[in-house]
Amino acid sequence: MTLEYDGSGYHGWQRQKNGRSIQEVLEERIAVITGEPIKVIGSGRTDAGVHALGQVAHFQTSCGIPAGNLLKGINSLLPADIVVKSLDDAPPGFHARIDARRKTYLYRIYNGATPTALYRRSVWQVYGPLDTVAMRAAAAHLLGRHDFTSFCTVHTDAVSFTREIYRLEISAVACDPGLFLEIEVEADGFLRYMVRTIVGTLVEIGRGKRPAAEMGEILRGRNRDRAGMTAPPQGLFLKEVRY
């Protein structure tokens, strides 16, 4: 399955004891269609409030319903903030998480003098001018294979902090009365809060609170305290998973 969802009303992808999750809702609805217990495995976790444009997941069923009919049936039962965009029979042994080779996250910032009402649940509203030239210069330091300890929460069960970033692009789209900034990061994998911490640090550089060259020092320092704030979750989207 390829999924799109608005994570505003959920406690993230994974089942939680203290709140509703995307995984829980999917498993409940698919079980109604198939008539059997269902376990949905995603390509990775998204945190509370984070959205998806192209989350990939798999599940096993013996119900025998054709994929096209299954897709229609599941979507008919899902709430409006979760949609299965496509559903196909997977090759034998396919695993949505283990087989993933690259992921792309998108972070959206609304940079204007006044708040936005329409996009408030899907952007980080940042006031005051941002130096996008400095932000792009800083982002260049993160390309390649590095230890990203500085950009990961200290509360993690990660075994390795080494990841490779293939692409980190910052684009601006003018709007009235400001602009939208879109930050895309493509990598072989991500640590918890990695993208949000990178974005938070880039914004501090864009505001002139840090020089762009400091990004390389932060990376080499391997210390979370050296990086900037963790950007809020509502601007983050899992855009694509490649296999």
Stockholm file with secondary structure:
# STOCKHOLM 1.0

chainA/1-243         MTLEYDGSGYHGWQRQKNGRSIQEVLEERIAVITGEPIKVIGSGRTDAGVHALGQVAHFQTSCGIPAGNLLKGINSLLPADIVVKSLDDAPPGFHARIDARRKTYLYRIYNGATPTALYRRSVWQVYGPLDTVAMRAAAAHLLGRHDFTSFCTVHTDAVSFTREIYRLEISAVACDPGLFLEIEVEADGFLRYMVRTIVGTLVEIGRGKRPAAEMGEILRGRNRDRAGMTAPPQGLFLKEVRY
#=GR chainA/1-243 SS CEEEECGGGSSCSSCCSSSCCHHHHHHHHHHHHHTSCCCCEESSCCCTTCEEEEEEEECCCCSCCCHHHHHHHHHHHSCTTEEEEECCCCCTTCCTTTTCCEEEEEEEEEECSSCCSTTTTTSEEECSCCCHHHHHHHHGGGCEEEECGGGSCSSCCCSCCEEEEEEEEEEEEECSSSEEEEEEEEESCCCTTHHHHHHHHHHHHHTTSSCTTHHHHHHHHTCGGGSCCCCCGGGEEEEEEEC
#=GC SS_cons         CEEEECGGGSSCSSCCSSSCCHHHHHHHHHHHHHTSCCCCEESSCCCTTCEEEEEEEECCCCSCCCHHHHHHHHHHHSCTTEEEEECCCCCTTCCTTTTCCEEEEEEEEEECSSCCSTTTTTSEEECSCCCHHHHHHHHGGGCEEEECGGGSCSSCCCSCCEEEEEEEEEEEEECSSSEEEEEEEEESCCCTTHHHHHHHHHHHHHTTSSCTTHHHHHHHHTCGGGSCCCCCGGGEEEEEEEC
//
